[in-house]
Amino acid sequence: MDSDNNEFGAFVAARRKELGITMRAFAEKLGIAPSFLSEIENGRRPVADTRLEDMASLLQLWGQVDRAEFFDLAARARDRAPADISQFIKESDLARVAMRRAKEANLSEAGWEHVLQAIDDARRQRGSESGDV
């Protein structure tokens, strides 16, 4: 049993229980067997990309931080890019260029903090231009 799978499964189980949803009811809403959900929650099965959005919604992960944690845990469990951003990376030539350049530069955590700050600054600028801020 992989610890990343286990961490994702534990997150799902804890959130489901926090919401008071039984395993059977949650599995039914997802269109999977309760035994399959049990395997997910116990870290023995990964979740397909096609089910992650539905699962996040059923778990009422509306906040950006909660959703990001959910998708990041799922990605680590499957050893791949998070499903919520992989399509964006596939569709954007510049996103792929930026990721490759960051990899080639062996960008440090401090370097990534600068990148994030630049993105946040651009979002604020765009918001102030549209009158949203």
C-alpha positions as CSV (number, residue, x, y, z in Angstrom):
1,M,0.0,0.0,0.0
2,D,1.5,3.3,-1.1
3,S,1.6,6.1,1.5
4,D,0.5,8.7,-1.0
5,N,-2.6,6.6,-1.9
6,N,-3.2,6.2,1.8
7,E,-3.0,9.9,2.4
8,F,-5.5,10.7,-0.4
9,G,-7.9,7.9,0.8
10,A,-7.7,9.1,4.4
11,F,-8.5,12.7,3.2
12,V,-11.5,11.4,1.3
13,A,-12.8,9.3,4.2
14,A,-12.3,12.0,6.8
15,R,-14.1,14.6,4.7
16,R,-17.0,12.2,3.8
17,K,-17.4,11.3,7.5
18,E,-17.2,15.0,8.5
19,L,-20.2,15.6,6.1
20,G,-22.1,12.7,7.6
21,I,-22.3,10.8,4.3
22,T,-22.2,7.0,4.5
23,M,-19.8,5.0,2.3
24,R,-22.7,3.4,0.5
25,A,-24.5,6.7,-0.2
26,F,-21.2,8.4,-1.4
27,A,-20.3,5.4,-3.6
28,E,-23.8,5.5,-5.1
29,K,-23.6,9.2,-5.9
30,L,-20.2,8.6,-7.6
31,G,-21.6,5.6,-9.5
32,I,-19.1,3.1,-8.1
33,A,-19.5,0.1,-5.8
34,P,-19.0,0.7,-2.0
35,S,-16.2,-1.9,-2.1
36,F,-14.4,0.2,-4.7
37,L,-14.8,3.3,-2.6
38,S,-13.4,1.3,0.4
39,E,-10.4,0.4,-1.7
40,I,-9.9,4.1,-2.5
41,E,-10.2,5.2,1.1
42,N,-7.8,2.5,2.2
43,G,-5.2,3.5,-0.3
44,R,-5.5,0.4,-2.5
45,R,-7.0,2.1,-5.6
46,P,-6.4,5.5,-7.2
47,V,-9.3,7.6,-8.5
48,A,-9.7,8.2,-12.2
49,D,-9.4,11.8,-13.4
50,T,-13.0,11.5,-14.7
51,R,-14.3,11.0,-11.2
52,L,-12.2,13.6,-9.3
53,E,-14.4,16.7,-10.1
54,D,-17.5,14.8,-9.0
55,M,-15.8,13.6,-5.9
56,A,-14.6,17.1,-5.0
57,S,-18.1,18.5,-5.5
58,L,-19.7,15.7,-3.4
59,L,-17.1,16.4,-0.7
60,Q,-18.1,20.1,-0.9
61,L,-14.6,21.3,-1.5
62,W,-15.5,24.8,-2.6
63,G,-12.5,26.7,-1.2
64,Q,-9.4,27.0,-3.4
65,V,-7.1,25.7,-0.7
66,D,-9.3,22.6,0.0
67,R,-9.7,21.8,-3.7
68,A,-6.0,22.3,-4.4
69,E,-5.1,19.9,-1.5
70,F,-7.5,17.3,-2.8
71,F,-6.2,17.5,-6.4
72,D,-2.6,17.5,-5.2
73,L,-3.1,14.4,-2.9
74,A,-4.8,12.6,-5.8
75,A,-1.9,13.5,-8.1
76,R,0.7,12.3,-5.7
77,A,-1.2,9.1,-5.2
78,R,-1.0,8.5,-9.0
79,D,2.4,10.0,-9.5
80,R,1.2,12.6,-12.1
81,A,0.3,16.2,-12.6
82,P,-2.9,17.3,-10.7
83,A,-6.0,16.7,-12.9
84,D,-7.3,20.3,-12.3
85,I,-4.2,21.8,-14.1
86,S,-3.0,19.1,-16.4
87,Q,-5.5,20.1,-19.2
88,F,-4.3,23.8,-18.9
89,I,-0.7,22.7,-19.2
90,K,-1.6,20.6,-22.3
91,E,-3.4,23.4,-24.0
92,S,-1.0,26.2,-23.2
93,D,2.3,26.3,-25.1
94,L,3.6,29.0,-22.8
95,A,2.7,27.1,-19.6
96,R,4.8,24.1,-20.9
97,V,7.7,26.5,-21.9
98,A,7.6,28.1,-18.4
99,M,7.6,24.7,-16.7
100,R,10.5,23.5,-18.7
101,R,12.5,26.6,-18.1
102,A,11.8,26.4,-14.4
103,K,13.0,22.7,-14.5
104,E,16.1,23.6,-16.5
105,A,16.9,26.5,-14.0
106,N,16.3,24.1,-11.1
107,L,14.1,26.8,-9.6
108,S,14.3,27.0,-5.9
109,E,11.4,27.5,-3.5
110,A,12.3,31.2,-3.3
111,G,12.3,31.4,-7.1
112,W,8.8,29.8,-7.1
113,E,7.7,32.4,-4.5
114,H,8.8,35.1,-7.0
115,V,6.9,33.5,-9.8
116,L,3.7,33.2,-7.6
117,Q,4.1,36.9,-6.5
118,A,4.3,37.9,-10.2
119,I,1.1,35.9,-10.9
120,D,-0.7,37.5,-8.0
121,D,0.5,41.0,-9.0
122,A,-0.9,40.3,-12.5
123,R,-4.2,39.1,-11.2
124,R,-4.5,42.2,-9.0
125,Q,-3.6,44.5,-11.9
126,R,-6.2,42.8,-14.1
127,G,-8.8,43.1,-11.4
128,S,-8.1,46.8,-10.9
129,E,-8.3,47.4,-14.7
130,S,-11.7,45.8,-14.8
131,G,-12.9,47.5,-11.7
132,D,-13.2,44.3,-9.6
133,V,-10.8,45.4,-6.9
